[in-house]
């Protein structure tokens, strides 16, 4: 499956809901998310002969809720101020849950006229990083 997408995270009250972990700031975020792609292609059968499978498109949009490791600087008055688009390290998404609604052509069903229609479907995905390790758990 080939998939691409975009999301735009917004920190939720960074000066009140964020905390420090090993000298780095962590806080909750929400983001609108949009994704799309193709499913299908070639796969090998038991006798090692490539078998063609049709391609199916999919798209979805929804919301991403998660935790973000972000970097900030202190102003002269001691206030927390995010760096925004200034040069520096990028924020890192630690764990998240995606709630998506969209259409997956692979799951098309015939309608009353006999033509195939892809109904709107719901998908929930998540990724939880295990603290202090490089391991994460993903699921649907």
Secondary structure, 3 states (H helix, E strand, C coil): CEEEEEEEEEECCHHHHCEEECCEEEEEEEEEEEEEEEEEEEEECCCCCEEEEEEEEEEEEEEEEEEEEECEEECCCCCEEECCCCCCCCCEEEEEEEEEEEEEHHHCEECCCCCEECCEEEEEEEEEECCCCCCEEEEC
